[in-house]
Structure formats: structure tokens, C-alpha cells
Amino acid sequence: SQELEQSPQSLIVQEGKNLTINCTSSKTLYGLYWYKQKYGEGLIFLMMLQKGGEEKSHEKITAKLDEKKQQSSLHITASQPSHAGIYLCGADNGGGSQGNLIFGKGTKLSVKP
Amino acid sequence: ETGVTQSPTHLIKTRGQQVTLRCSSQSGHNTVSWYQQALGQGPQFIFQYYREEENGRGNFPPRFSGLQFPNYSSELNVNALELDDSALYLCASSKGGGEGEKLFFGSGTQLSVL
């Protein structure tokens, strides 16, 4: 079965610094999603990537899917305290049903003012 | 906010009891998926309902069951609760169809089993 491994598990950065979170899949990715979660709350959709080499940006967050479609990265530029939270990558599990995603364990981001 | 609402927000039950969690999907969405998220883990897919029928199930025992109603709201029922069922339960709605559409998540129900 497919597994997603995220690194690092946790990250503490100074406000204003850049950072990158990685998500590696054991199988080819056909749909890769990035979500953000505040502790104990629901997931907020950030971006979806489907094509090899695809890159998307929203405000100061950029996500990229590599050409081989087995690794994705999420890059935050000039981090702010509002970026703090848990970042989760998810992938279509190939079961044919739309809502069947597998997730990594998440990367906990803390931003120090 | 996503427009997906879950109730209750918190719940405490005793081992062996039964629990029902509720989810109202976002307007225009006909598909609801349920996830279990244990502390420090990513969400795990329980099952999905599309137009009132189960449309995919993860690796969860039959004591986890669900319903979807004509208005596309949904329930998750768990019988014979076990301590390991303590987790955040998330529901997510989407427009329906194949893969590749984003899910809109509710804020979750935190279930504690004592």
C-alpha cells in the first residue's frame, strides 16, 4: 500500500525565515494535496498538484511536484506567526473514490516572533 | 470557514458504549468522507458516502458504520467503543465524481473513550 513520509517531523523557525517541508511517496503520485491544520481542528486546503513538474503558489506558499511524481515540497517564504500549524500532505489512494486520501503524519511548524 | 459543520465538538464515552457523530456537508456537495485522526498521526480514511450509498471503505471494522441522508448530511456510528477509538473524527465533503477534487473538512469531533 502507498505510504507518505514527511520531513521534518517538526520545525521551529524565526519569523521572516524561509522553510521547506518535504513529502515522499512510496508509489507514483496521481494527485497530491497539501493541507494545513491548527491543533485539534479541521484541515484547510492549500494546494493540489497533479502533473509532474507542476508548481503552484498562493501568497507566500509554493508547492511543487517533482517530474517523477514521487516527491513534493512545500516552501514558505518570509514565514509569519500565522503560518504556524501542522502541514499535511495527502494523496489519492487510487481506490477510485474521490475522498479516499492517504496522509502523511504531518510536519509541525512553529514560528517564533 | 469551509461550510462543513460537525457535532458535537467534544464527546466523552465509556468503553463498550455506542456513539453517533454528525456532519452537515457544504451546500452543493453530495459526497461525504469520514476520517479518524489519532494524536500525532495523519487522518485515516474510514469510508465515503456518495448519494446515500457507501462508496469506498478503509481498513476499519464493521462496528464503524455510517449513513448519508437525502440532504447529503451524514452520520458516523461506532459500536462497542474501545479505548483506541479515542481520536479526532473529521468529515469532509466534496462535489462528487472521480478523483482529483479537493475536500472541504469540518472542524472535527474529539472523542475520548474512558
Interface residues (C-beta under 8 A of the other chain):
Chain A: L4 Y30 G31 Y33 Y35 G40 E41 G42 L43 I44 F45 M48 Q50 L88 G90 D92 N93 G94 G95 G96 S97 Q98 G99 N100 L101 I102 F103 G104 K105 G106
Chain B: T2 V4 T31 V32 S33 G40 Q41 G42 P43 Q44 F45 Q48 Y50 N55 G56 G58 L88 L90 A92 S94 G96 G97 G98 E99 G100 E101 K102 L103 F104 F105 G106 S107 G108 Q110
